[in-house]
Amino acid sequence: MNDSTTSSPQHLPTRIADVGGIPIHRAIPQRALRKVGAWCFLDHAGPADPAPPGMQVGPHPHIGLQTFTWMIRGEVLHRDSLGSEQIIRPGQVNLMTAGRGIAHSEESQEPWHIHATQLWIALPDAHRFCEPRFQHYPDLPTTRVGDFEATVLAGEALRLTAPAEVHSPLMGVDLHATDMASDASGVMPLRQDFEHAVLALSGRVSVNGEVLPEEQLLYIPQGTASIALECAPGSRLIVIGGEPMDEAIIIWWNFVARTSEEVHEAREQWEAHLRGDDGERGEPSRFGLPVASPLTPTHAPSLDGMSLRASK
């Protein structure tokens, strides 16, 4: 939810970061917007044509969340500590539920180009210690919104239900102006009990008559029934939304937790996992088996001097 309570839309900049050698634009979280519904993280990767070997993200851990990857261009190989090995291709979704703990790696496949969004969903308290799992969704429901091809990525929207198994009331829709010769327009209905956000992924996008520059997020508060869209040929945007999540959370590194003690414990368990001494008492590792990846695992950053506080 937006930290500064507002009843009007807000334009928010993204910031540039690096993931596995690929520059990305991070839209959520930021100081003014910690989450939209249960969506607590939104990265836009590419479009990029990096030199070989492309994006390479070594094994790293997650707790308390679901990672949600929507592939637009390129192919990425996912491996995890459950033994999953899956290539995600354009038009497909990977959903990894970390629950109590999981580790995974991501590797671009030839010809190395990439265009994708990766989001995190904060698991509600009742589900955040569930058993980890991985699900691949090659087929997603599609429809038309005016001149746009609309793909329902998550939850319910446009009278369609996405197959992804989520645990909070939310939605995600990809809108693509597929006619390369003409501008596109359409009206996207919204649930008034949801808050929403729109991210322009490519092209010239206008929302309710106001230009939304590429790599800028538009936050839309509850009570909005629809948005009017106008876009240049080939433009693309993503709309996410959800029932405001009132649970205060801590997002640190790759963890979503509720207390600083949980973060410290998960960090120490991951470092013990990398040392190979987390099972000395006969207990299985929280993060499962070593990921079958040739890439070097990632060590957790230091927590020295950090103050971790949960926020809504």
Secondary structure as the mmCIF struct_conf table of DSSP 4:
data_model
#
loop_
_struct_conf.conf_type_id
_struct_conf.id
_struct_conf.beg_label_comp_id
_struct_conf.beg_label_asym_id
_struct_conf.beg_label_seq_id
_struct_conf.end_label_comp_id
_struct_conf.end_label_asym_id
_struct_conf.end_label_seq_id
STRN STRN1 ASN A 2 ASN A 2
BEND BEND1 ASP A 3 SER A 4
BEND BEND2 SER A 7 SER A 8
STRN STRN2 GLN A 10 PRO A 13
STRN STRN3 ARG A 15 VAL A 19
TURN_TY1_P TURN_TY1_P1 GLY A 20 GLY A 21
STRN STRN4 ILE A 22 ILE A 28
BEND BEND3 PRO A 29 PRO A 29
STRN STRN5 GLN A 30 GLN A 30
TURN_TY1_P TURN_TY1_P2 ARG A 31 ALA A 32
STRN STRN6 LEU A 33 LEU A 33
BEND BEND4 ARG A 34 ARG A 34
STRN STRN7 VAL A 36 VAL A 36
TURN_TY1_P TURN_TY1_P3 GLY A 37 ALA A 38
STRN STRN8 TRP A 39 ALA A 48
HELX_LH_PP_P HELX_LH_PP_P1 PRO A 50 PRO A 50
BEND BEND5 ALA A 51 ALA A 51
TURN_TY1_P TURN_TY1_P4 PRO A 52 PRO A 53
STRN STRN9 GLN A 56 HIS A 62
STRN STRN10 ILE A 63 ILE A 63
BEND BEND6 GLY A 64 GLY A 64
STRN STRN11 LEU A 65 ARG A 73
BEND BEND7 GLY A 74 GLY A 74
STRN STRN12 VAL A 76 ASP A 80
TURN_TY1_P TURN_TY1_P5 SER A 81 LEU A 82
BEND BEND8 GLY A 83 GLY A 83
STRN STRN13 GLU A 85 ILE A 88
TURN_TY1_P TURN_TY1_P6 PRO A 90 GLY A 91
STRN STRN14 VAL A 93 THR A 97
TURN_TY1_P TURN_TY1_P7 GLY A 99 ARG A 100
STRN STRN15 ILE A 102 SER A 108
TURN_TY1_P TURN_TY1_P8 GLU A 110 PRO A 111
STRN STRN16 ILE A 114 ALA A 122
HELX_LH_PP_P HELX_LH_PP_P2 LEU A 123 PRO A 124
TURN_TY1_P TURN_TY1_P9 ASP A 125 PHE A 129
BEND BEND9 CYS A 130 CYS A 130
HELX_LH_PP_P HELX_LH_PP_P3 GLU A 131 PRO A 132
STRN STRN17 ARG A 133 TYR A 137
STRN STRN18 THR A 142 VAL A 145
TURN_TY1_P TURN_TY1_P10 GLY A 146 ASP A 147
STRN STRN19 PHE A 148 ALA A 157
TURN_TY1_P TURN_TY1_P11 LEU A 158 ARG A 159
STRN STRN20 LEU A 160 THR A 161
BEND BEND10 HIS A 167 PRO A 169
STRN STRN21 LEU A 170 HIS A 176
BEND BEND11 MET A 180 SER A 182
STRN STRN22 ALA A 184 PRO A 189
TURN_TY1_P TURN_TY1_P12 GLN A 192 ASP A 193
BEND BEND12 PHE A 194 PHE A 194
STRN STRN23 GLU A 195 SER A 202
BEND BEND13 GLY A 203 GLY A 203
STRN STRN24 VAL A 205 VAL A 207
TURN_TY1_P TURN_TY1_P13 ASN A 208 GLY A 209
STRN STRN25 GLU A 210 LEU A 212
TURN_TY1_P TURN_TY1_P14 GLU A 214 GLU A 215
STRN STRN26 GLN A 216 ILE A 220
TURN_TY1_P TURN_TY1_P15 GLN A 222 GLY A 223
STRN STRN27 SER A 226 CYS A 231
TURN_TY1_P TURN_TY1_P16 PRO A 233 GLY A 234
STRN STRN28 ARG A 236 GLY A 242
BEND BEND14 GLU A 243 GLU A 243
BEND BEND15 GLU A 247 GLU A 247
STRN STRN29 ILE A 249 ILE A 249
STRN STRN30 ILE A 250 TRP A 252
TURN_TY1_P TURN_TY1_P17 TRP A 253 ASN A 254
STRN STRN31 PHE A 255 ALA A 257
BEND BEND16 ARG A 258 THR A 259
HELX_RH_AL_P HELX_RH_AL_P1 SER A 260 ARG A 275
TURN_TY1_P TURN_TY1_P18 GLY A 276 GLY A 276
TURN_TY1_P TURN_TY1_P19 ASP A 278 ARG A 281
BEND BEND17 GLY A 282 GLY A 282
HELX_LH_PP_P HELX_LH_PP_P4 GLU A 283 SER A 285
TURN_TY1_P TURN_TY1_P20 ARG A 286 PHE A 287
BEND BEND18 LEU A 289 LEU A 289
HELX_LH_PP_P HELX_LH_PP_P5 PRO A 290 VAL A 291
BEND BEND19 PRO A 294 LEU A 295
HELX_LH_PP_P HELX_LH_PP_P6 THR A 296 SER A 302
TURN_TY1_P TURN_TY1_P21 ASP A 304 GLY A 305
STRN STRN32 SER A 311 SER A 311
#
